Amino acid sequence: MHTYCLINGEFKKTTEPVIKVNDLGLLRGYGVFDFLPVQQSQPVFFNDYWNRFRNSALKMRLTFEWDRDSFLNQLHELIRKNDFTGGYCRLLLTGGYSSNGFLPDGPSNFMVTTQGPIHYPEKNFNQGIKLITLEYAREYPQIKSINYMTLLLERDRLRDEMAEDVLYLSENNVTESSRSNFFIIDSDGVLVTPMHHILPGITRSKVLDLASEFMEVRVGDLAISHIPEAQSAFITSTTKGIMPVTRVDETLINDGRIAPIITRLRDALDEKIKQYLKDTIEK
């Protein structure tokens, strides 16, 4: 499993050295990535992830010469060669090679790897998680770049405070977590999620569509002062799905209770994925 990877359109063994040391992803952290889920050997919501990956590359001014359909065929072949039924595919596009260590000499390098499922403790979903706040705004939030330096510098604090992740703030407004989007169900039962200074997540977009069918939804500024009054909170991401948040810093949200509507949203998201797979397999 995971024997093969894709490098610039060619299948290579993952044990082979495939990238030279003068790649700008290594030298300058110049690159973008995406992380798409695979279930039943099928990429889930492929178009959404492909479009976000392509948009990140273009905004980063990386060369992007790959055709969607031909790449999808190669991705299916990679999944087949790795006998891969479920987990994730990582798409990584770097700045390419540089002779002067700063400017690219030619095209970007495009790497695709597979990996197995990521398992979170069940208590994260049953009891909720803690986030710790950090005043920080990413330079280009709509680009899914490979730069996670800010989060990595907080790893000791995360461990010491037994928190799952950070929650970024900008002028007392919540923006996003380092790898997730953030939601609250406010005191009036309205689902609220930030609009500005965020990476628009794929799972976020699905949750917004699903939630709008049975509750009021508002996308806009979310002041940190609204969190203590919330009925519930949660984060969304590709790997976490919908994960409840019961504590932000030392604030316990609604005495740690998780609103039943979160379970309803999780069930609806699961059904949407199942229907996507059914429709894809039947094509």
Contacts in CASP RR format, 6 or more apart in sequence:
PFRMAT RR
TARGET T0000
AUTHOR 0000-0000-0000
METHOD contacts of the structure
MODEL  1
MHTYCLINGEFKKTTEPVIKVNDLGLLRGYGVFDFLPVQQSQPVFFNDYW
NRFRNSALKMRLTFEWDRDSFLNQLHELIRKNDFTGGYCRLLLTGGYSSN
GFLPDGPSNFMVTTQGPIHYPEKNFNQGIKLITLEYAREYPQIKSINYMT
LLLERDRLRDEMAEDVLYLSENNVTESSRSNFFIIDSDGVLVTPMHHILP
GITRSKVLDLASEFMEVRVGDLAISHIPEAQSAFITSTTKGIMPVTRVDE
TLINDGRIAPIITRLRDALDEKIKQYLKDTIEK
1 82 0 8 1.000
1 83 0 8 1.000
1 84 0 8 1.000
1 114 0 8 1.000
1 116 0 8 1.000
2 14 0 8 1.000
2 82 0 8 1.000
2 84 0 8 1.000
2 113 0 8 1.000
2 114 0 8 1.000
2 115 0 8 1.000
2 116 0 8 1.000
3 13 0 8 1.000
3 14 0 8 1.000
3 81 0 8 1.000
3 82 0 8 1.000
4 11 0 8 1.000
4 12 0 8 1.000
4 13 0 8 1.000
4 14 0 8 1.000
4 78 0 8 1.000
4 81 0 8 1.000
4 82 0 8 1.000
5 11 0 8 1.000
5 12 0 8 1.000
5 13 0 8 1.000
5 14 0 8 1.000
5 18 0 8 1.000
5 78 0 8 1.000
5 111 0 8 1.000
5 112 0 8 1.000
5 113 0 8 1.000
5 114 0 8 1.000
6 12 0 8 1.000
6 74 0 8 1.000
6 75 0 8 1.000
6 78 0 8 1.000
6 110 0 8 1.000
6 111 0 8 1.000
6 112 0 8 1.000
6 113 0 8 1.000
7 18 0 8 1.000
7 19 0 8 1.000
7 109 0 8 1.000
7 110 0 8 1.000
7 111 0 8 1.000
8 109 0 8 1.000
8 110 0 8 1.000
8 111 0 8 1.000
9 74 0 8 1.000
9 110 0 8 1.000
11 77 0 8 1.000
11 78 0 8 1.000
11 81 0 8 1.000
12 18 0 8 1.000
14 113 0 8 1.000
18 111 0 8 1.000
19 26 0 8 1.000
19 94 0 8 1.000
19 109 0 8 1.000
19 111 0 8 1.000
20 97 0 8 1.000
22 97 0 8 1.000
22 98 0 8 1.000
22 99 0 8 1.000
22 101 0 8 1.000
23 94 0 8 1.000
23 95 0 8 1.000
23 96 0 8 1.000
23 97 0 8 1.000
23 98 0 8 1.000
23 109 0 8 1.000
24 30 0 8 1.000
24 31 0 8 1.000
24 94 0 8 1.000
24 95 0 8 1.000
24 96 0 8 1.000
24 97 0 8 1.000
24 98 0 8 1.000
24 101 0 8 1.000
24 104 0 8 1.000
25 31 0 8 1.000
25 94 0 8 1.000
25 95 0 8 1.000
25 96 0 8 1.000
25 146 0 8 1.000
26 94 0 8 1.000
27 98 0 8 1.000
27 101 0 8 1.000
27 102 0 8 1.000
28 101 0 8 1.000
28 102 0 8 1.000
29 145 0 8 1.000
29 146 0 8 1.000
29 147 0 8 1.000
30 60 0 8 1.000
30 62 0 8 1.000
30 94 0 8 1.000
30 95 0 8 1.000
31 60 0 8 1.000
31 62 0 8 1.000
31 92 0 8 1.000
31 93 0 8 1.000
31 94 0 8 1.000
31 95 0 8 1.000
31 108 0 8 1.000
31 145 0 8 1.000
31 146 0 8 1.000
32 53 0 8 1.000
32 56 0 8 1.000
32 57 0 8 1.000
32 60 0 8 1.000
32 62 0 8 1.000
32 92 0 8 1.000
32 93 0 8 1.000
32 143 0 8 1.000
32 144 0 8 1.000
32 145 0 8 1.000
32 146 0 8 1.000
33 53 0 8 1.000
33 90 0 8 1.000
33 91 0 8 1.000
33 92 0 8 1.000
33 93 0 8 1.000
33 144 0 8 1.000
33 145 0 8 1.000
33 146 0 8 1.000
34 49 0 8 1.000
34 52 0 8 1.000
34 53 0 8 1.000
34 56 0 8 1.000
34 90 0 8 1.000
34 91 0 8 1.000
34 144 0 8 1.000
35 49 0 8 1.000
35 88 0 8 1.000
35 89 0 8 1.000
35 90 0 8 1.000
35 91 0 8 1.000
35 238 0 8 1.000
35 239 0 8 1.000
36 43 0 8 1.000
36 44 0 8 1.000
36 45 0 8 1.000
36 46 0 8 1.000
36 49 0 8 1.000
36 88 0 8 1.000
36 89 0 8 1.000
36 91 0 8 1.000
36 238 0 8 1.000
37 43 0 8 1.000
37 44 0 8 1.000
37 45 0 8 1.000
37 86 0 8 1.000
37 87 0 8 1.000
37 88 0 8 1.000
37 238 0 8 1.000
37 239 0 8 1.000
38 44 0 8 1.000
38 79 0 8 1.000
38 84 0 8 1.000
38 85 0 8 1.000
38 86 0 8 1.000
38 87 0 8 1.000
38 88 0 8 1.000
38 89 0 8 1.000
38 114 0 8 1.000
39 85 0 8 1.000
39 86 0 8 1.000
39 87 0 8 1.000
39 273 0 8 1.000
39 277 0 8 1.000
40 85 0 8 1.000
40 86 0 8 1.000
40 277 0 8 1.000
40 281 0 8 1.000
41 79 0 8 1.000
41 80 0 8 1.000
41 84 0 8 1.000
41 85 0 8 1.000
41 86 0 8 1.000
42 277 0 8 1.000
42 280 0 8 1.000
42 281 0 8 1.000
43 49 0 8 1.000
43 72 0 8 1.000
43 75 0 8 1.000
43 79 0 8 1.000
43 89 0 8 1.000
44 273 0 8 1.000
44 276 0 8 1.000
44 277 0 8 1.000
45 202 0 8 1.000
45 206 0 8 1.000
45 276 0 8 1.000
46 72 0 8 1.000
47 68 0 8 1.000
48 202 0 8 1.000
48 205 0 8 1.000
49 91 0 8 1.000
49 202 0 8 1.000
50 68 0 8 1.000
50 71 0 8 1.000
50 72 0 8 1.000
52 144 0 8 1.000
52 200 0 8 1.000
52 201 0 8 1.000
52 202 0 8 1.000
53 91 0 8 1.000
53 93 0 8 1.000
53 144 0 8 1.000
54 64 0 8 1.000
55 142 0 8 1.000
56 142 0 8 1.000
56 143 0 8 1.000
56 144 0 8 1.000
56 145 0 8 1.000
57 64 0 8 1.000
57 93 0 8 1.000
57 108 0 8 1.000
58 64 0 8 1.000
59 140 0 8 1.000
59 142 0 8 1.000
59 143 0 8 1.000
60 140 0 8 1.000
60 143 0 8 1.000
60 145 0 8 1.000
62 93 0 8 1.000
62 94 0 8 1.000
62 95 0 8 1.000
62 108 0 8 1.000
63 104 0 8 1.000
63 106 0 8 1.000
63 107 0 8 1.000
63 108 0 8 1.000
64 93 0 8 1.000
64 108 0 8 1.000
65 107 0 8 1.000
66 110 0 8 1.000
74 112 0 8 1.000
75 89 0 8 1.000
75 112 0 8 1.000
78 84 0 8 1.000
78 89 0 8 1.000
78 112 0 8 1.000
78 114 0 8 1.000
79 89 0 8 1.000
79 114 0 8 1.000
82 114 0 8 1.000
84 114 0 8 1.000
84 116 0 8 1.000
86 116 0 8 1.000
86 117 0 8 1.000
87 114 0 8 1.000
87 115 0 8 1.000
87 116 0 8 1.000
87 117 0 8 1.000
87 118 0 8 1.000
88 114 0 8 1.000
88 115 0 8 1.000
88 116 0 8 1.000
88 117 0 8 1.000
88 118 0 8 1.000
88 238 0 8 1.000
88 239 0 8 1.000
89 112 0 8 1.000
89 113 0 8 1.000
89 114 0 8 1.000
90 111 0 8 1.000
90 112 0 8 1.000
90 113 0 8 1.000
90 114 0 8 1.000
90 115 0 8 1.000
91 110 0 8 1.000
91 111 0 8 1.000
91 112 0 8 1.000
92 110 0 8 1.000
92 111 0 8 1.000
92 112 0 8 1.000
92 113 0 8 1.000
92 146 0 8 1.000
93 108 0 8 1.000
93 109 0 8 1.000
93 110 0 8 1.000
93 111 0 8 1.000
94 108 0 8 1.000
94 109 0 8 1.000
94 111 0 8 1.000
94 146 0 8 1.000
95 104 0 8 1.000
95 108 0 8 1.000
95 109 0 8 1.000
96 104 0 8 1.000
96 105 0 8 1.000
96 106 0 8 1.000
96 107 0 8 1.000
96 108 0 8 1.000
96 109 0 8 1.000
97 104 0 8 1.000
97 105 0 8 1.000
97 106 0 8 1.000
97 109 0 8 1.000
98 104 0 8 1.000
98 105 0 8 1.000
99 105 0 8 1.000
118 239 0 8 1.000
120 239 0 8 1.000
120 240 0 8 1.000
120 243 0 8 1.000
124 164 0 8 1.000
124 240 0 8 1.000
124 243 0 8 1.000
124 244 0 8 1.000
125 243 0 8 1.000
125 244 0 8 1.000
125 266 0 8 1.000
126 258 0 8 1.000
127 244 0 8 1.000
127 246 0 8 1.000
127 256 0 8 1.000
127 258 0 8 1.000
128 243 0 8 1.000
128 244 0 8 1.000
128 245 0 8 1.000
128 246 0 8 1.000
128 247 0 8 1.000
128 256 0 8 1.000
128 258 0 8 1.000
129 163 0 8 1.000
129 164 0 8 1.000
129 165 0 8 1.000
129 235 0 8 1.000
129 243 0 8 1.000
129 244 0 8 1.000
129 245 0 8 1.000
129 246 0 8 1.000
129 247 0 8 1.000
130 161 0 8 1.000
130 162 0 8 1.000
130 163 0 8 1.000
130 164 0 8 1.000
130 245 0 8 1.000
130 246 0 8 1.000
130 247 0 8 1.000
130 248 0 8 1.000
131 163 0 8 1.000
131 164 0 8 1.000
131 165 0 8 1.000
131 166 0 8 1.000
131 167 0 8 1.000
131 177 0 8 1.000
131 182 0 8 1.000
131 235 0 8 1.000
131 245 0 8 1.000
131 247 0 8 1.000
131 248 0 8 1.000
131 249 0 8 1.000
132 154 0 8 1.000
132 157 0 8 1.000
132 158 0 8 1.000
132 161 0 8 1.000
132 163 0 8 1.000
132 165 0 8 1.000
132 166 0 8 1.000
132 167 0 8 1.000
132 248 0 8 1.000
132 249 0 8 1.000
133 166 0 8 1.000
133 167 0 8 1.000
133 168 0 8 1.000
133 169 0 8 1.000
133 224 0 8 1.000
133 248 0 8 1.000
133 249 0 8 1.000
134 150 0 8 1.000
134 154 0 8 1.000
134 166 0 8 1.000
134 167 0 8 1.000
134 168 0 8 1.000
134 169 0 8 1.000
135 168 0 8 1.000
135 169 0 8 1.000
135 170 0 8 1.000
136 150 0 8 1.000
136 166 0 8 1.000
136 168 0 8 1.000
136 169 0 8 1.000
136 170 0 8 1.000
137 168 0 8 1.000
137 170 0 8 1.000
137 175 0 8 1.000
137 197 0 8 1.000
138 150 0 8 1.000
138 168 0 8 1.000
138 197 0 8 1.000
138 199 0 8 1.000
141 175 0 8 1.000
141 176 0 8 1.000
141 197 0 8 1.000
141 198 0 8 1.000
141 199 0 8 1.000
142 199 0 8 1.000
142 200 0 8 1.000
143 199 0 8 1.000
144 199 0 8 1.000
148 178 0 8 1.000
150 166 0 8 1.000
150 178 0 8 1.000
151 165 0 8 1.000
151 166 0 8 1.000
151 178 0 8 1.000
151 179 0 8 1.000
154 166 0 8 1.000
157 163 0 8 1.000
158 164 0 8 1.000
158 165 0 8 1.000
158 166 0 8 1.000
164 243 0 8 1.000
165 177 0 8 1.000
165 178 0 8 1.000
165 179 0 8 1.000
165 180 0 8 1.000
165 235 0 8 1.000
166 177 0 8 1.000
166 178 0 8 1.000
167 174 0 8 1.000
167 176 0 8 1.000
167 177 0 8 1.000
167 182 0 8 1.000
167 248 0 8 1.000
168 174 0 8 1.000
168 175 0 8 1.000
168 176 0 8 1.000
168 177 0 8 1.000
168 178 0 8 1.000
168 197 0 8 1.000
169 175 0 8 1.000
169 224 0 8 1.000
170 196 0 8 1.000
170 197 0 8 1.000
172 223 0 8 1.000
172 224 0 8 1.000
172 225 0 8 1.000
173 194 0 8 1.000
173 196 0 8 1.000
173 221 0 8 1.000
173 222 0 8 1.000
173 223 0 8 1.000
173 224 0 8 1.000
174 182 0 8 1.000
174 194 0 8 1.000
174 222 0 8 1.000
174 223 0 8 1.000
174 224 0 8 1.000
174 227 0 8 1.000
175 182 0 8 1.000
175 194 0 8 1.000
175 196 0 8 1.000
175 197 0 8 1.000
175 198 0 8 1.000
176 182 0 8 1.000
176 194 0 8 1.000
176 197 0 8 1.000
176 198 0 8 1.000
176 199 0 8 1.000
177 235 0 8 1.000
177 237 0 8 1.000
179 237 0 8 1.000
179 239 0 8 1.000
180 235 0 8 1.000
180 236 0 8 1.000
180 237 0 8 1.000
180 240 0 8 1.000
180 243 0 8 1.000
181 193 0 8 1.000
181 194 0 8 1.000
181 198 0 8 1.000
181 199 0 8 1.000
181 200 0 8 1.000
181 201 0 8 1.000
181 203 0 8 1.000
181 204 0 8 1.000
181 235 0 8 1.000
181 236 0 8 1.000
181 237 0 8 1.000
182 193 0 8 1.000
182 194 0 8 1.000
182 222 0 8 1.000
182 233 0 8 1.000
182 234 0 8 1.000
182 235 0 8 1.000
182 245 0 8 1.000
183 191 0 8 1.000
183 192 0 8 1.000
183 193 0 8 1.000
183 207 0 8 1.000
183 233 0 8 1.000
183 234 0 8 1.000
183 235 0 8 1.000
183 236 0 8 1.000
184 191 0 8 1.000
184 192 0 8 1.000
184 193 0 8 1.000
184 222 0 8 1.000
184 226 0 8 1.000
184 227 0 8 1.000
184 230 0 8 1.000
184 231 0 8 1.000
184 232 0 8 1.000
184 233 0 8 1.000
185 191 0 8 1.000
185 192 0 8 1.000
185 230 0 8 1.000
185 231 0 8 1.000
185 232 0 8 1.000
185 233 0 8 1.000
185 259 0 8 1.000
185 261 0 8 1.000
185 262 0 8 1.000
186 192 0 8 1.000
186 226 0 8 1.000
186 229 0 8 1.000
186 230 0 8 1.000
186 231 0 8 1.000
187 229 0 8 1.000
187 230 0 8 1.000
187 231 0 8 1.000
188 216 0 8 1.000
189 215 0 8 1.000
189 216 0 8 1.000
189 231 0 8 1.000
190 215 0 8 1.000
190 216 0 8 1.000
190 217 0 8 1.000
190 218 0 8 1.000
191 208 0 8 1.000
191 211 0 8 1.000
191 215 0 8 1.000
191 216 0 8 1.000
191 217 0 8 1.000
191 218 0 8 1.000
192 217 0 8 1.000
192 218 0 8 1.000
192 219 0 8 1.000
192 220 0 8 1.000
192 222 0 8 1.000
192 226 0 8 1.000
193 204 0 8 1.000
193 208 0 8 1.000
193 217 0 8 1.000
193 218 0 8 1.000
193 219 0 8 1.000
193 220 0 8 1.000
193 222 0 8 1.000
194 219 0 8 1.000
194 220 0 8 1.000
194 221 0 8 1.000
194 222 0 8 1.000
195 219 0 8 1.000
195 220 0 8 1.000
195 221 0 8 1.000
196 220 0 8 1.000
196 221 0 8 1.000
201 236 0 8 1.000
201 237 0 8 1.000
202 238 0 8 1.000
203 236 0 8 1.000
203 237 0 8 1.000
203 238 0 8 1.000
203 241 0 8 1.000
203 242 0 8 1.000
203 269 0 8 1.000
204 236 0 8 1.000
206 269 0 8 1.000
206 272 0 8 1.000
207 236 0 8 1.000
207 242 0 8 1.000
207 265 0 8 1.000
207 269 0 8 1.000
208 217 0 8 1.000
208 219 0 8 1.000
210 265 0 8 1.000
210 268 0 8 1.000
210 269 0 8 1.000
210 272 0 8 1.000
211 217 0 8 1.000
211 265 0 8 1.000
214 264 0 8 1.000
215 261 0 8 1.000
227 233 0 8 1.000
227 248 0 8 1.000
227 251 0 8 1.000
227 253 0 8 1.000
228 251 0 8 1.000
228 253 0 8 1.000
230 253 0 8 1.000
230 254 0 8 1.000
231 254 0 8 1.000
231 259 0 8 1.000
232 244 0 8 1.000
232 253 0 8 1.000
232 254 0 8 1.000
232 257 0 8 1.000
232 258 0 8 1.000
232 259 0 8 1.000
232 261 0 8 1.000
232 262 0 8 1.000
233 244 0 8 1.000
233 245 0 8 1.000
233 246 0 8 1.000
233 248 0 8 1.000
233 253 0 8 1.000
234 242 0 8 1.000
234 243 0 8 1.000
234 244 0 8 1.000
234 245 0 8 1.000
234 262 0 8 1.000
234 265 0 8 1.000
235 242 0 8 1.000
235 243 0 8 1.000
235 245 0 8 1.000
236 242 0 8 1.000
236 243 0 8 1.000
237 243 0 8 1.000
241 266 0 8 1.000
241 269 0 8 1.000
242 262 0 8 1.000
242 265 0 8 1.000
242 266 0 8 1.000
242 269 0 8 1.000
244 258 0 8 1.000
244 262 0 8 1.000
245 253 0 8 1.000
246 252 0 8 1.000
246 253 0 8 1.000
246 254 0 8 1.000
246 256 0 8 1.000
246 257 0 8 1.000
246 258 0 8 1.000
247 253 0 8 1.000
247 256 0 8 1.000
END
